[in-house]
Amino acid sequence: MSSFFSVTDTDLTTDRLILRSWTPAEVSAVLDGARPAHWAEDFPAEGDQVIAGLFAEHPAWLGEYGHRQIIERDTGLVVGSIGLFWPPSDGTLEIGYGVVASRRGRGYAPEATRALTEFALTAPGVHTVHANVELSNPASVSVLEKAGFLRSRSDAEQNTALYLAVAPAQR
């Protein structure tokens, strides 16, 4: 593991990953096109750049229940990002995720999605985490299903589906 790398109290840790909140310096690096040494060679992806550009408008996304970087425990490299679009609406939060191309197919996205969803469902007043997915993206559908989300409804016209994870007390 790299020497810059240490686990903090706010990190979420899985078997292979650490989900760490973005720092202001990392947000600036994405926006400025900098390349810190602790990023995988293909991080940030386009979606990470879009999200980093929205943090100024949505400061709560950088809070405890907001967006996080996905870090490989073995290498200490940032390989993606995942986030909750805080604050909740009627007890529901949306989740979004992405793993860089060089690390896809390793099960990181479902692992990170499961961990952040479990954490989100401990937030006061949150009972549901949802994701809208394009049905033309079977990999994203698979991530949600592997993370324990269930399809709630589909929109044939938009070619999308809504997936939900619900707190045990709400089932």
C-alpha positions as CSV (number, residue, x, y, z in Angstrom):
1,M,0.0,0.0,0.0
2,S,1.2,3.5,-0.8
3,S,2.7,5.6,2.0
4,F,0.2,8.5,1.4
5,F,-2.6,6.2,2.1
6,S,-4.3,5.9,5.5
7,V,-7.7,4.9,6.6
8,T,-9.8,7.5,8.4
9,D,-12.9,7.2,10.6
10,T,-15.2,8.4,7.8
11,D,-13.9,5.9,5.2
12,L,-16.0,2.9,4.3
13,T,-13.9,-0.2,4.0
14,T,-14.9,-3.4,2.1
15,D,-12.8,-6.5,1.5
16,R,-11.0,-4.9,-1.5
17,L,-11.9,-1.2,-1.4
18,I,-11.9,1.9,0.6
19,L,-14.6,4.6,-0.1
20,R,-13.1,7.9,0.9
21,S,-14.7,11.4,0.6
22,W,-13.2,13.7,-1.9
23,T,-10.8,16.3,-0.6
24,P,-10.9,19.9,-1.9
25,A,-7.4,19.3,-3.4
26,E,-8.6,16.3,-5.4
27,V,-11.6,18.2,-6.7
28,S,-9.3,20.9,-7.8
29,A,-6.9,18.4,-9.5
30,V,-9.8,17.0,-11.5
31,L,-11.0,20.4,-12.5
32,D,-7.4,21.6,-13.4
33,G,-6.5,18.4,-15.2
34,A,-3.7,17.5,-12.8
35,R,-2.6,13.9,-12.3
36,P,-1.8,12.9,-8.7
37,A,0.3,9.8,-8.4
38,H,-2.4,8.0,-6.4
39,W,-4.9,7.9,-9.3
40,A,-5.2,5.0,-11.7
41,E,-3.8,6.0,-15.1
42,D,-7.4,6.4,-16.6
43,F,-8.9,8.2,-13.6
44,P,-10.8,10.5,-13.7
45,A,-13.3,9.3,-16.2
46,E,-15.8,11.7,-17.9
47,G,-18.4,11.1,-15.2
48,D,-15.9,12.0,-12.5
49,Q,-15.1,15.3,-14.2
50,V,-18.8,16.1,-14.5
51,I,-19.5,15.4,-10.8
52,A,-16.4,17.4,-9.7
53,G,-17.7,20.3,-11.7
54,L,-21.0,20.2,-9.7
55,F,-19.6,20.1,-6.2
56,A,-19.5,23.9,-5.9
57,E,-23.2,24.0,-6.6
58,H,-23.9,21.1,-4.3
59,P,-21.6,21.3,-1.3
60,A,-23.6,18.6,0.6
61,W,-22.4,16.1,-2.0
62,L,-19.0,16.4,-0.3
63,G,-20.4,15.6,3.2
64,E,-20.5,12.4,5.1
65,Y,-23.4,11.0,3.0
66,G,-22.1,12.4,-0.3
67,H,-19.6,11.4,-3.0
68,R,-16.6,9.2,-2.5
69,Q,-13.6,8.0,-4.4
70,I,-13.3,4.2,-4.9
71,I,-9.7,3.2,-3.9
72,E,-8.2,-0.2,-4.3
73,R,-6.9,-1.4,-0.9
74,D,-4.0,-3.4,-2.5
75,T,-2.6,-0.5,-4.6
76,G,-3.9,2.6,-2.9
77,L,-5.0,3.9,-6.4
78,V,-8.3,5.7,-7.0
79,V,-10.1,3.7,-9.6
80,G,-13.6,5.3,-9.7
81,S,-16.1,7.2,-7.7
82,I,-19.5,6.6,-6.2
83,G,-21.9,9.0,-4.6
84,L,-25.2,9.8,-3.0
85,F,-27.1,12.8,-4.2
86,W,-27.7,14.4,-0.8
87,P,-30.1,15.5,0.7
88,P,-32.7,12.9,0.6
89,S,-36.2,13.5,-0.8
90,D,-39.0,11.9,1.2
91,G,-36.5,9.5,2.7
92,T,-35.0,8.5,-0.7
93,L,-31.5,9.0,-2.0
94,E,-30.2,8.5,-5.5
95,I,-26.9,6.7,-6.0
96,G,-24.5,6.9,-8.9
97,Y,-21.2,5.1,-9.6
98,G,-18.4,4.6,-12.1
99,V,-15.2,2.5,-12.3
100,V,-12.5,3.3,-14.8
101,A,-12.1,1.1,-17.8
102,S,-8.9,-0.5,-16.6
103,R,-10.6,-1.9,-13.4
104,R,-14.0,-2.9,-14.8
105,G,-15.0,-6.6,-14.6
106,R,-13.5,-7.1,-11.1
107,G,-16.7,-6.6,-9.2
108,Y,-15.6,-3.3,-7.7
109,A,-18.8,-1.4,-8.7
110,P,-21.2,-3.8,-7.0
111,E,-19.0,-4.1,-3.9
112,A,-18.8,-0.3,-3.6
113,T,-22.5,0.2,-4.3
114,R,-23.5,-2.4,-1.7
115,A,-21.3,-0.7,1.0
116,L,-22.4,2.8,0.3
117,T,-26.1,1.7,0.1
118,E,-25.8,0.0,3.5
119,F,-24.2,3.1,4.9
120,A,-26.9,5.4,3.4
121,L,-29.7,3.4,4.9
122,T,-28.2,4.2,8.4
123,A,-28.7,8.0,7.8
124,P,-31.5,9.6,9.8
125,G,-34.8,9.5,7.8
126,V,-33.4,7.5,4.8
127,H,-35.3,4.4,4.0
128,T,-34.6,3.9,0.3
129,V,-31.7,4.2,-2.2
130,H,-32.5,4.3,-5.9
131,A,-30.8,4.4,-9.2
132,N,-32.1,5.1,-12.7
133,V,-30.4,3.0,-15.3
134,E,-30.5,2.9,-19.1
135,L,-31.5,-0.6,-20.2
136,S,-29.0,-0.3,-23.0
137,N,-26.3,-0.4,-20.3
138,P,-26.5,-4.1,-19.1
139,A,-23.3,-3.7,-17.1
140,S,-24.9,-1.0,-14.9
141,V,-28.1,-3.2,-14.5
142,S,-25.8,-6.0,-13.4
143,V,-24.0,-3.8,-10.9
144,L,-27.3,-2.9,-9.2
145,E,-28.7,-6.5,-9.2
146,K,-25.4,-7.8,-7.7
147,A,-25.6,-5.1,-5.1
148,G,-29.0,-6.3,-4.0
149,F,-31.2,-3.7,-5.8
150,L,-34.6,-4.8,-7.2
151,R,-36.2,-3.4,-10.3
152,S,-39.2,-1.3,-9.3
153,R,-40.4,-0.2,-12.7
154,S,-39.4,0.3,-16.3
155,D,-40.0,3.1,-18.8
156,A,-40.1,1.5,-22.3
157,E,-40.3,5.0,-23.9
158,Q,-37.2,6.2,-22.2
159,N,-35.6,2.7,-22.2
160,T,-34.8,3.1,-18.5
161,A,-35.5,1.2,-15.3
162,L,-35.7,2.3,-11.6
163,Y,-33.9,0.1,-9.1
164,L,-34.4,0.3,-5.4
165,A,-32.7,-0.9,-2.2
166,V,-35.0,-0.5,0.8
167,A,-34.1,-0.5,4.5
168,P,-35.1,-3.8,6.2
169,A,-37.7,-2.1,8.3
170,Q,-39.4,-0.8,5.2
171,R,-39.8,-4.2,3.4
